[in-house]
Amino acid sequence: MTADRAALLDSFRHTFGRPAQLVAEAPGRVNLIGEHTDYNEGHVLPLAIDRTVAVATAPTGGWRNYVRGVAWALGEAGYRLPGLDLAFTGDVPAGAGLSSSAALEVALAAAFAAGSDLSLGGRELALLAQRAENGFVGVQCGIMDQLAAVFGQEGQALLIDCRSLEVEPLPLALEERGAAIVIVDSAVRRSLGDSAYNERRRQCAEAAATLGATALRDVTAEALEARQADLPEAIHRRARHVVTEEARVTAAAGALRRGDLEALGRLLYQSHESLRDDFEVSCPETDLLVELAAGVEGVLGARLTGAGFGGCTVNLVRGAGLEALQRQVVEAYRERTGLPARMHLVRAAGGLRVSDA
C-alpha cells in the first residue's frame, strides 16, 4: 500500500472511537498518450501509478462532493446503501492531472460496495465512479481514469478502447531498456469544473454532429480535411487534434509492442504540439517544461498529460537523463517561473485493492 495505512487506521480509530473494518485503495494514473480521446470514444494509453488514495470504512448507524456523488450514483443505479464512517488518506497530488478524483471515486465506490455486500464487476464500478463525476460533480470526464484505477497492472500500460471498454495490458519493459517514466508537476493547479474542459467536450460533439459521425473516433483525417469548410476554424482544430491523437495512440501501442522507445518519445512530442496548438489546453508553464525537457540528453519524449490547463508533464527518460532532468528542467523552471515544480519517478502499478482492515 502506497498511502500510509497505519496512519489511516489510527485516524479512523481516533475519529470514530472504533476500528475500521476494511480499506479500499485505488491508484492515480499518468496517461502516456491519448488525450481528450476518451470522451470521443477513442483509444487511450494510460498506466496506473504508485500513488494512491485509500479509504477506511466501517458501518455506522448515522450518514463532502465526491463522497456524496459516489453515493448518489450508486443510489441512482438502484443500490441501497447503509451509512458508513469513512476516513481518507492519499499521495496522488490534487489538481495535477494525475486523476486524484478518479482514485478517490473508485476507492469510495469499492468501499461502499464492500460495506453494503454489493457484488460489482470492475467495469460497472468504474462506470458508477464516472457517473458520480459527470452527474454530481459536474465534470464531463471520459472513462479512462476510472478504468485505469480499477484495472492497472504492475509493469503494464493499458490500451483502453473507450467505446467497448476493452482493456489490453501492454508491457512497458522500461527497466531492462534503461528507461523510466518521470512526471514533472508544474505547480499550476486547475479545477476542471470551472475550466474550459466541458467546453472542449461540447466542441468535439459539435464537430462529430456536423460530420455525421457518432463520435470523432469514427472520423478519418482524410474525411476531416475534406469537410474543413463546413466547420468553424476553432472546431476544425479541436477535431483535428482528436483524429490525429487517435492515430498516435495506435502508433504508440505498436511502438511499445516493438520495444521502440524512440518512436514512442517522438509521438509524445507530437501529442504535446497538438494539445498546445489545435486543442489549446496547454499553458506557458507546461510548454516551458516540455521545451526544457527537449534540450536534455536522454529525454526521448515529453508532453502535457491530463486534461490540461496546468498540471503535469510526462517524460520518457533514458539513462543519465534522470539526473539531468532535475537540474536542467525542474531547477531551471523554478528559476524562470518562481513556481515550486517537483519531479516524480513513477512506475506502473496495480489497480484497485480492497482488503480487511
Buried (B, 14 or more C-beta within 10 A) or exposed (E): EBBBBEEBBBBBBEEBEEEBBBBBBBBBBBBBBBBBBBBBBBBBBBBBBBBBBBBBBBEBEEEEBBBEBBBBBBEEEEBEBEEBBBBBBBBBBEBBBBBBBBBBBBBBBBBBBBBBEBEBEBBBBBBBBBBBBBEBBEBBBBBBBBBBBBBBBBBBBBBBBBBEBEBEBBBBEBEEEEBBBBBBBBBBBBEBBEBBBBEBBEBBBBBBEBBEBEBBBBBEEEEBEEBEEEBEEEBBBBBBBBBBBBBBBBBBBBBBEEEBBEBBBBBBBBBBBBBBEBBBBBBEBBBBBBEBBBEBEBBBBBBBBBBBBBBBBBBBBBEEBBEBBBEBBBBBBBEEBEBEBBBBEBBBBBBBBBEEB
